[in-house]
Amino acid sequence: GKYSATRLFSTLRMHGGYTGPIYVITDHPEEVRKHGALPLELRDHLGPAFQSDIARQRWEDSKIVKVKWYKTQLFRMLPDDIHTVLFLDADVEINAPMTSFQNVIAEYKDQLAVTKC
């Protein structure tokens, strides 16, 4: 089948059993909202500063370059209360419950809380 963000979060909920918020980096926020996810809109004012015209032109011409850069800015785009992220590309499908993964993350967060200075 065809991969898409909507298929990813559909399988994340249906097969993975995930009930928390799903944020999607997108330039189509209305489509994301229709499927119950929260859009993180691509905004040009968050773009990097450029030292050369060549770099600026590559940014303007390439959606892939933009998407890769936005991945590095994810925590600047998310609400301040989000501290744990599982980043999944749109070509991923979840085919089994994520319970064990979620338990490991919960244990890790508990250990961090105990060891913070």
Buried (B, 14 or more C-beta within 10 A) or exposed (E): EEEEBBBBBBBBBEBBEBEEEBBBBBEEBEBBEEBEBBBBBBEEEEBEEEEEEEEBEEBEEEEEBBBEBBEEBBEEBBEEEEEEEEEBEBEBBBEEEBEEBBEEEEEEEEEEEEEEE
